[in-house]
Amino acid sequence: MRYAVYSHRLGRLAAEGEGTLVCFDYRQNRKAPVPEKLRARIAELQAGGS
């Protein structure tokens, strides 16, 4: 996932980056599937929705 942070106070881009989203099941001590609701929201944000 790529992201950008915009500073309203400075009126410009403050930071950019990228990362990998991983959900983790602490009870089973392993990776877990990304919930569909979260996956859909991320897709919406990436498409420019608010």
N, CA, C and O atoms as CSV, one atom per row, in Angstrom:
chain,resi,resn,atom,element,x,y,z
A,1,MET,N,N,0.847,-1.163,0.000
A,1,MET,CA,C,0.000,0.000,0.000
A,1,MET,C,C,0.897,1.232,0.000
A,1,MET,O,O,1.825,1.335,0.803
A,2,ARG,N,N,0.620,2.146,-0.888
A,2,ARG,CA,C,1.339,3.428,-0.914
A,2,ARG,C,C,0.470,4.455,-0.199
A,2,ARG,O,O,-0.758,4.381,-0.245
A,3,TYR,N,N,1.110,5.407,0.458
A,3,TYR,CA,C,0.347,6.422,1.170
A,3,TYR,C,C,1.071,7.763,1.122
A,3,TYR,O,O,2.270,7.834,0.851
A,4,ALA,N,N,0.319,8.815,1.390
A,4,ALA,CA,C,0.863,10.161,1.458
A,4,ALA,C,C,0.171,10.879,2.607
A,4,ALA,O,O,-1.012,10.658,2.865
A,5,VAL,N,N,0.909,11.734,3.291
A,5,VAL,CA,C,0.377,12.520,4.400
A,5,VAL,C,C,0.469,13.986,4.003
A,5,VAL,O,O,1.547,14.491,3.690
A,6,TYR,N,N,-0.666,14.656,4.019
A,6,TYR,CA,C,-0.739,16.057,3.634
A,6,TYR,C,C,-0.890,16.917,4.881
A,6,TYR,O,O,-1.747,16.640,5.720
A,7,SER,N,N,-0.071,17.956,5.015
A,7,SER,CA,C,-0.154,18.876,6.142
A,7,SER,C,C,-1.042,20.059,5.772
A,7,SER,O,O,-0.718,20.840,4.877
A,8,HIS,N,N,-2.156,20.179,6.469
A,8,HIS,CA,C,-3.029,21.333,6.230
A,8,HIS,C,C,-2.372,22.606,6.764
A,8,HIS,O,O,-2.545,23.681,6.189
A,9,ARG,N,N,-1.628,22.492,7.848
A,9,ARG,CA,C,-0.961,23.661,8.426
A,9,ARG,C,C,0.100,24.210,7.472
A,9,ARG,O,O,0.201,25.421,7.276
A,10,LEU,N,N,0.897,23.300,6.875
A,10,LEU,CA,C,1.938,23.732,5.946
A,10,LEU,C,C,1.418,23.919,4.520
A,10,LEU,O,O,2.047,24.590,3.702
A,11,GLY,N,N,0.263,23.317,4.235
A,11,GLY,CA,C,-0.317,23.434,2.905
A,11,GLY,C,C,0.423,22.645,1.848
A,11,GLY,O,O,0.426,23.017,0.675
A,12,ARG,N,N,1.059,21.542,2.264
A,12,ARG,CA,C,1.800,20.744,1.289
A,12,ARG,C,C,1.964,19.303,1.778
A,12,ARG,O,O,1.623,18.959,2.910
A,13,LEU,N,N,2.491,18.494,0.894
A,13,LEU,CA,C,2.775,17.100,1.209
A,13,LEU,C,C,3.841,17.043,2.298
A,13,LEU,O,O,4.883,17.686,2.180
A,14,ALA,N,N,3.585,16.275,3.356
A,14,ALA,CA,C,4.524,16.194,4.468
A,14,ALA,C,C,5.321,14.887,4.457
A,14,ALA,O,O,6.454,14.847,4.938
A,15,ALA,N,N,4.732,13.816,3.908
A,15,ALA,CA,C,5.435,12.524,3.899
A,15,ALA,C,C,4.794,11.597,2.883
A,15,ALA,O,O,3.610,11.721,2.568
A,16,GLU,N,N,5.592,10.664,2.373
A,16,GLU,CA,C,5.112,9.613,1.482
A,16,GLU,C,C,5.749,8.303,1.941
A,16,GLU,O,O,6.802,8.310,2.579
A,17,GLY,N,N,5.116,7.194,1.618
A,17,GLY,CA,C,5.707,5.914,1.968
A,17,GLY,C,C,4.919,4.767,1.380
A,17,GLY,O,O,3.951,4.963,0.645
A,18,GLU,N,N,5.346,3.575,1.716
A,18,GLU,CA,C,4.616,2.390,1.318
A,18,GLU,C,C,4.828,1.316,2.363
A,18,GLU,O,O,5.830,1.315,3.079
A,19,GLY,N,N,3.884,0.411,2.442
A,19,GLY,CA,C,3.965,-0.651,3.435
A,19,GLY,C,C,3.128,-1.837,3.008
A,19,GLY,O,O,2.388,-1.777,2.026
A,20,THR,N,N,3.254,-2.894,3.747
A,20,THR,CA,C,2.487,-4.109,3.503
A,20,THR,C,C,1.544,-4.322,4.674
A,20,THR,O,O,1.969,-4.365,5.829
A,21,LEU,N,N,0.269,-4.455,4.367
A,21,LEU,CA,C,-0.740,-4.671,5.390
A,21,LEU,C,C,-0.844,-6.160,5.679
A,21,LEU,O,O,-1.042,-6.967,4.771
A,22,VAL,N,N,-0.708,-6.516,6.947
A,22,VAL,CA,C,-0.846,-7.913,7.364
A,22,VAL,C,C,-1.723,-7.941,8.598
A,22,VAL,O,O,-1.459,-7.234,9.571
A,23,CYS,N,N,-2.760,-8.749,8.564
A,23,CYS,CA,C,-3.577,-8.975,9.756
A,23,CYS,C,C,-2.981,-10.165,10.494
A,23,CYS,O,O,-2.483,-11.105,9.874
A,24,PHE,N,N,-3.036,-10.119,11.822
A,24,PHE,CA,C,-2.398,-11.169,12.619
A,24,PHE,C,C,-3.360,-11.683,13.673
A,24,PHE,O,O,-4.020,-10.901,14.358
A,25,ASP,N,N,-3.437,-12.985,13.799
A,25,ASP,CA,C,-4.261,-13.643,14.814
A,25,ASP,C,C,-3.342,-13.975,15.995
A,25,ASP,O,O,-2.571,-14.932,15.942
A,26,TYR,N,N,-3.435,-13.183,17.045
A,26,TYR,CA,C,-2.546,-13.363,18.190
A,26,TYR,C,C,-2.867,-14.643,18.974
A,26,TYR,O,O,-1.986,-15.214,19.616
A,27,ARG,N,N,-4.092,-15.077,18.924
A,27,ARG,CA,C,-4.441,-16.328,19.621
A,27,ARG,C,C,-3.783,-17.534,18.970
A,27,ARG,O,O,-3.318,-18.444,19.657
A,28,GLN,N,N,-3.746,-17.535,17.633
A,28,GLN,CA,C,-3.149,-18.666,16.914
A,28,GLN,C,C,-1.699,-18.383,16.497
A,28,GLN,O,O,-1.027,-19.246,15.933
A,29,ASN,N,N,-1.231,-17.170,16.782
A,29,ASN,CA,C,0.143,-16.764,16.496
A,29,ASN,C,C,0.521,-16.958,15.025
A,29,ASN,O,O,1.551,-17.550,14.702
A,30,ARG,N,N,-0.344,-16.441,14.142
A,30,ARG,CA,C,-0.068,-16.542,12.703
A,30,ARG,C,C,-0.830,-15.457,11.943
A,30,ARG,O,O,-1.727,-14.804,12.475
A,31,LYS,N,N,-0.436,-15.291,10.674
A,31,LYS,CA,C,-1.155,-14.345,9.811
A,31,LYS,C,C,-2.614,-14.767,9.689
A,31,LYS,O,O,-2.954,-15.944,9.803
A,32,ALA,N,N,-3.459,-13.777,9.454
A,32,ALA,CA,C,-4.885,-14.032,9.284
A,32,ALA,C,C,-5.348,-13.314,8.018
A,32,ALA,O,O,-4.737,-12.326,7.608
A,33,PRO,N,N,-6.410,-13.797,7.403
A,33,PRO,CA,C,-6.938,-13.121,6.205
A,33,PRO,C,C,-7.399,-11.695,6.545
A,33,PRO,O,O,-7.897,-11.436,7.641
A,34,VAL,N,N,-7.225,-10.789,5.598
A,34,VAL,CA,C,-7.721,-9.427,5.760
A,34,VAL,C,C,-9.243,-9.485,5.641
A,34,VAL,O,O,-9.762,-9.999,4.650
A,35,PRO,N,N,-9.967,-8.965,6.637
A,35,PRO,CA,C,-11.431,-9.003,6.566
A,35,PRO,C,C,-11.948,-8.304,5.306
A,35,PRO,O,O,-11.411,-7.275,4.895
A,36,GLU,N,N,-12.967,-8.858,4.713
A,36,GLU,CA,C,-13.510,-8.328,3.459
A,36,GLU,C,C,-13.930,-6.864,3.595
A,36,GLU,O,O,-13.723,-6.078,2.670
A,37,LYS,N,N,-14.513,-6.490,4.725
A,37,LYS,CA,C,-14.940,-5.101,4.937
A,37,LYS,C,C,-13.727,-4.156,4.891
A,37,LYS,O,O,-13.809,-3.076,4.306
A,38,LEU,N,N,-12.631,-4.550,5.491
A,38,LEU,CA,C,-11.418,-3.743,5.467
A,38,LEU,C,C,-10.824,-3.705,4.066
A,38,LEU,O,O,-10.394,-2.651,3.598
A,39,ARG,N,N,-10.800,-4.849,3.399
A,39,ARG,CA,C,-10.290,-4.928,2.026
A,39,ARG,C,C,-11.083,-3.996,1.097
A,39,ARG,O,O,-10.501,-3.312,0.256
A,40,ALA,N,N,-12.403,-3.974,1.254
A,40,ALA,CA,C,-13.259,-3.126,0.421
A,40,ALA,C,C,-13.004,-1.655,0.702
A,40,ALA,O,O,-12.982,-0.842,-0.222
A,41,ARG,N,N,-12.811,-1.303,1.973
A,41,ARG,CA,C,-12.562,0.096,2.327
A,41,ARG,C,C,-11.214,0.575,1.782
A,41,ARG,O,O,-11.096,1.706,1.310
A,42,ILE,N,N,-10.209,-0.284,1.851
A,42,ILE,CA,C,-8.893,0.068,1.301
A,42,ILE,C,C,-9.013,0.300,-0.205
A,42,ILE,O,O,-8.463,1.269,-0.728
A,43,ALA,N,N,-9.723,-0.576,-0.898
A,43,ALA,CA,C,-9.917,-0.428,-2.339
A,43,ALA,C,C,-10.632,0.883,-2.642
A,43,ALA,O,O,-10.294,1.560,-3.613
A,44,GLU,N,N,-11.618,1.250,-1.821
A,44,GLU,CA,C,-12.351,2.496,-2.009
A,44,GLU,C,C,-11.419,3.701,-1.833
A,44,GLU,O,O,-11.461,4.646,-2.620
A,45,LEU,N,N,-10.589,3.657,-0.809
A,45,LEU,CA,C,-9.645,4.753,-0.580
A,45,LEU,C,C,-8.641,4.867,-1.706
A,45,LEU,O,O,-8.313,5.976,-2.129
A,46,GLN,N,N,-8.148,3.749,-2.198
A,46,GLN,CA,C,-7.186,3.760,-3.282
A,46,GLN,C,C,-7.796,4.288,-4.574
A,46,GLN,O,O,-7.092,4.842,-5.418
A,47,ALA,N,N,-9.096,4.119,-4.725
A,47,ALA,CA,C,-9.789,4.610,-5.909
A,47,ALA,C,C,-10.129,6.098,-5.795
A,47,ALA,O,O,-10.656,6.691,-6.737
A,48,GLY,N,N,-9.824,6.702,-4.636
A,48,GLY,CA,C,-10.066,8.126,-4.466
A,48,GLY,C,C,-11.316,8.461,-3.691
A,48,GLY,O,O,-11.680,9.633,-3.597
A,49,GLY,N,N,-11.987,7.466,-3.130
A,49,GLY,CA,C,-13.174,7.731,-2.326
A,49,GLY,C,C,-12.800,8.260,-0.957
A,49,GLY,O,O,-11.655,8.128,-0.525
A,50,SER,N,N,-13.757,8.856,-0.279
A,50,SER,CA,C,-13.444,9.366,1.069
A,50,SER,C,C,-14.284,8.705,2.120
A,50,SER,O,O,-14.150,9.015,3.303
